[in-house]
Structure formats: structure tokens, C-alpha cells
Amino acid sequence: MLEKLKNTNYDLLLIDLFFNETPFTFEEINELKIKKNGGKRLIISYINIGAAEKFRYYWKPNWKLGSPSWLKKEYEGYRDEFWTQFWEKQWQKIIHGNDNSYMKKILDAGFDGAYLDNVECYYFLNFD
């Protein structure tokens, strides 16, 4: 897959930090920053901040809807995802602000930036 991506002339690649649960290395991401024609390109990582995903490294086996409390609602159409209250400190610690966070892993891998998915999750949560 990396060879196919390297052999393109796209100005930007939006990819996940992980491939088959293994994060890309700094060297791999750095190689992608050069297009086939020798020009530079941006490499952006996908990160879901509005929904927790069961297949991610941070997922704990005992988690379920409502436990932890910021797992608020099933994400319709995605059986392994739950809408989160992304403003809750516990979830934020997973996403950013420390050396174990998802964003730190993205930065350490050498990505140029991140695409934040599901920032609108607030609208899908009921606050009855």
C-alpha cells in the first residue's frame, strides 16, 4: 500500500495512523511526503474525536455503552463505535495532552496535521 501511495502525485494524502492495528512509523510517513515527481506533499492523519471505536488501541474490554460515562450513544450504522462526550476529561486524555495520547502518536509519526472527524457529535446526543 505504501508503495502505491508513494507512486502518486497527489498534493495531500489523508490516511489513518494505523494499518491493520500497527501505526505507521516516522520513516514511512516521511517517505510519503515526497510525490512521485519529486514534489512535496502533505500527509494528514484521520482521528475520530466524536466517537470511540472498539478496534482502536485505547479500547478497554470492559467498556460498553454508558461505561465509561462519556460513551453516550450507539453510532447508527457503525456497530463498533459509540458517540462520546468529547468535552469530558477522561476522553480528552485519550485524545490529546499527554505522551500516551492519540494526537501525540500522530505527531510522533511525522504527520503534518490531523483531520478531526465527528466534531459535530454534540448534535447526535440527547440531553434529557
DAWOMO-V61101 format. One record per helix or strand of 3 or more residues. SS is the DSSP state (@ for helix, = for strand). FROM is the first residue (numbers start at 0). TO is the last residue. If there is no record, write none. Layout:
BEGIN
((SS:FROM:TO) (SS:FROM:TO))
END
This chain:
BEGIN
((@:1:5) (=:11:15) (@:25:31) (=:41:47) (=:50:52) (=:70:73) (=:80:83) (@:88:94) (@:101:107) (=:112:116) (@:120:123))
END
